Amino acid sequence: MKNFEIAIILNEIGEYLSLQDEPFRPRAYKKAAMVVENLDKELKDIYEGGGVKALKEVPGIGQAIAEKVEELLKTGRLKYHEKLKKELPVNLTALSSIEGLGSRKIKVLYEKLGVKNIDDLRNVARSHRIKDLPGFGIKSEENILKGIRFHDSQVGRTSLGVAIPLASTITRRLEELPSVSKVVVAGSLRRMKETVGDLDFLVISKNPKEVMEFFTSQKDVVRVLAKGNTKSSVTLRQGIDADLRIVEADSYGAALAYFTGSKAHNIAMRKVAQKKGLKLNEYGLYKGNKKIAGKSEREIYEALGLKYVKPEMRE
């Protein structure tokens, strides 16, 4: 079991306990969850190196929580967590992602209207059954509907607040590899969209195999989607996919422009090239079979007779 999975369970236990008017334990579990999520080393490795005693040396993890982590690592489940979920069978993680919904309001929604998940919440909000509940009202119902719409629009996307630090960390790791001469993040993150669907890394390297091995074996990787000589794709524990492509130095600018997008901007650029009797793709700008530009983005824009367009303006 990965750290982020354990952190989710510990945080949920804290939420469940807060509904029972526990004075101290909720805070302890939530604090432990935060510590676990930000650990540089996997709890699995810590446990294998010293058992429960080693787990207790992690700040914020005492005897009771260490024993529960041990159970999770050994069995992949936690009876205590399952007991709490039976008492209040709701998707706390999903429901608390809606702005304005804390654990207590979630409990009221379950007890009064049987709300267990986002779909249930959507149904009761649209039928205007929330506004009459104690502690809610018309404004609360409107805010919940707004929160649901935002949630639906963000499914499968990650905010810049999460994407930028994560991309920076991975970039720094890649730059430390001796065989890597250049790393850049492309895609919607480079265009600075408010949310991004995935992370796109372009790398120039004299040893692609070493880069691919490193990229797919990072501690943040929970699933390898594809692994090849010049491209690999993974899913990270933060819930976002990341792609890495090895590009040639003389095609770097063309690849960066192509994978930065947007799609509409790329189409417009190709149309300009076609009108000039040229061909533009991710490998370069060509006149017949001869590459006339591709090392840098500015080189391509200049060859097309265009002013350079900043990534943020390529929507």
QUIHU-V450127 format. One record per residue. N is the residue number from 1. PHI is phi as a letter, one per 40 degrees, with the letter a starting at -180 (none if undefined). OMEGA is omega in degrees with one decimal (NA if undefined). NEAR is the number of other C-alpha atoms within 12 Angstrom. Layout:
n = <N N>
phi = <PHI PHI>
omega = <OMEGA OMEGA>
near = <NEAR NEAR>
//
This chain:
n = <1 2 3 4 5 6 7 8 9 10 11 12 13 14 15 16 17 18 19 20 21 22 23 24 25 26 27 28 29 30 31 32 33 34 35 36 37 38 39 40 41 42 43 44 45 46 47 48 49 50 51 52 53 54 55 56 57 58 59 60 61 62 63 64 65 66 67 68 69 70 71 72 73 74 75 76 77 78 79 80 81 82 83 84 85 86 87 88 89 90 91 92 93 94 95 96 97 98 99 100 101 102 103 104 105 106 107 108 109 110 111 112 113 114 115 116 117 118 119 120 121 122 123 124 125 126 127 128 129 130 131 132 133 134 135 136 137 138 139 140 141 142 143 144 145 146 147 148 149 150 151 152 153 154 155 156 157 158 159 160 161 162 163 164 165 166 167 168 169 170 171 172 173 174 175 176 177 178 179 180 181 182 183 184 185 186 187 188 189 190 191 192 193 194 195 196 197 198 199 200 201 202 203 204 205 206 207 208 209 210 211 212 213 214 215 216 217 218 219 220 221 222 223 224 225 226 227 228 229 230 231 232 233 234 235 236 237 238 239 240 241 242 243 244 245 246 247 248 249 250 251 252 253 254 255 256 257 258 259 260 261 262 263 264 265 266 267 268 269 270 271 272 273 274 275 276 277 278 279 280 281 282 283 284 285 286 287 288 289 290 291 292 293 294 295 296 297 298 299 300 301 302 303 304 305 306 307 308 309 310 311 312 313 314 315>
phi = <none c d c c c c c c c c c d d c c c c c c f c c b d d c c c c c c c c c c c b c c b c d d c c c c c a g c d c c c c c d g b c d c c c c c c d c c c c b g a b d c c c c c c c c b c b c c c c c c c c d g b c c c c c c c c c c c b g c b a c c c c d c c c c c f c c d c c c g b h c c c c c c c c c c c c c d c c b d g b b c c d c c c c c c c c c d c c c c c c d c c b a b a c b g c c c c f c c b b c a b b b b b b a c b d c c c c c c c c b c c c c b a c c a a b c b a b b b b c c c g b c b b b b c b c c c b d c c c c c c c c g c d c c c c c c c c c c c c c g b b b a c b i b b b g c c c b a i c b c d c c d c c c g b c c b c d c b c c>
omega = <-178.3 -179.7 -176.0 178.3 178.4 -179.7 179.2 -178.7 179.3 179.4 178.1 177.3 177.5 178.9 179.1 -178.8 179.2 177.3 179.9 179.6 174.9 -175.3 -171.4 -173.4 178.9 -179.2 -178.8 -179.3 179.5 177.6 178.9 178.9 -179.3 179.4 -178.1 -177.7 -176.0 178.8 176.0 -176.9 179.6 177.5 178.6 -179.9 178.4 -179.1 -179.4 -179.0 -177.5 175.5 -178.0 179.9 179.6 178.4 -178.6 178.9 176.1 -179.0 178.0 179.8 177.4 -176.1 -175.9 -179.4 178.3 178.8 178.4 175.9 177.7 179.4 178.6 -178.8 -178.0 -171.5 -177.3 179.3 -178.7 -176.3 -179.0 178.5 -179.8 177.2 179.6 -179.9 178.0 -180.0 177.5 -172.8 179.6 176.0 -175.7 -176.9 -178.4 -176.3 -179.4 175.6 176.5 -176.4 177.9 -179.9 173.1 -176.0 -178.2 178.2 177.0 178.6 178.2 179.9 178.3 -176.0 -175.9 -173.9 177.2 -178.4 179.9 -175.0 -177.6 -180.0 177.6 -179.4 179.2 -177.7 -177.3 178.5 -179.6 178.2 174.9 179.4 -176.3 -172.1 -177.4 -179.5 177.5 178.7 -179.5 -178.1 -176.1 -178.2 178.8 -180.0 178.7 179.5 177.7 177.9 177.0 179.4 178.9 178.9 178.1 178.6 -178.3 -178.1 -175.4 -179.3 179.9 -179.8 -175.5 -178.8 177.7 -179.5 176.9 -173.0 -175.7 178.6 -179.0 179.1 180.0 179.2 -179.1 177.8 -179.4 178.9 -178.8 -179.3 -179.5 178.0 -177.0 -174.7 -177.1 179.4 179.7 176.1 175.5 176.2 -180.0 175.2 -176.3 176.6 177.9 177.1 177.3 172.8 -176.2 175.5 -179.3 -180.0 178.3 178.9 -179.4 179.4 173.7 -174.9 169.4 -176.5 176.9 179.4 -177.3 -177.6 179.2 -178.9 -178.9 178.3 -179.5 -175.7 -176.3 -178.0 178.2 -177.3 179.5 -175.9 177.1 179.5 175.0 -177.0 178.8 179.7 -178.6 -177.8 -176.9 179.1 174.2 178.6 -179.8 169.6 -178.2 -177.3 178.6 176.4 -178.7 177.1 177.8 178.0 175.5 178.1 172.9 -179.5 176.7 -178.0 -177.3 175.8 -174.0 -177.7 179.5 178.9 -179.7 178.3 -177.0 -174.9 172.0 -179.0 -1.5 178.8 -179.6 179.4 178.5 179.3 179.2 179.0 179.9 178.4 176.6 179.2 -178.7 180.0 179.1 180.0 -178.6 177.6 -179.2 174.0 -175.2 -179.0 179.1 175.6 -172.1 168.3 -169.6 178.2 -176.9 176.7 -178.8 177.3 179.3 -177.1 179.7 177.7 -177.5 178.7 -179.8 179.5 -179.0 179.9 178.1 179.8 -176.9 170.6 178.6 178.8 178.0 -179.8 -178.1 -177.3 -175.3 176.6 NA>
near = <25 31 34 31 29 38 34 32 38 42 33 39 39 35 39 38 30 26 24 19 15 16 13 15 26 25 24 28 36 29 28 38 34 27 27 34 27 23 25 18 22 28 38 31 21 26 27 17 15 17 23 28 21 23 34 24 19 30 20 25 32 22 21 21 38 33 23 30 45 31 23 29 27 18 12 19 20 26 18 24 30 20 15 25 24 14 18 30 24 32 30 34 27 27 34 29 23 32 23 23 28 24 33 25 32 41 34 25 38 27 18 18 25 23 29 29 27 31 21 24 38 30 22 28 32 21 16 22 27 34 23 20 24 18 20 25 17 19 18 25 33 25 23 37 31 21 26 32 21 17 25 18 17 18 18 17 26 31 28 24 17 24 34 27 18 30 37 23 19 35 30 19 22 34 24 17 26 17 21 29 24 29 32 34 37 38 36 35 37 35 30 28 27 20 26 32 28 36 44 40 43 46 40 32 29 20 21 30 22 22 39 34 25 28 41 31 22 25 29 34 29 25 24 27 19 21 25 22 19 27 27 33 30 34 28 31 27 32 26 31 32 42 36 43 36 38 35 28 25 23 31 38 34 38 38 43 44 38 36 39 34 28 18 15 23 28 20 20 36 29 18 23 29 19 15 18 16 25 30 39 30 33 30 37 41 26 20 15 12 14 23 26 32 34 27 27 34 24 26 40 29 20 28 30 15 16 14 20 23 19 27 20 17 27 21>
//
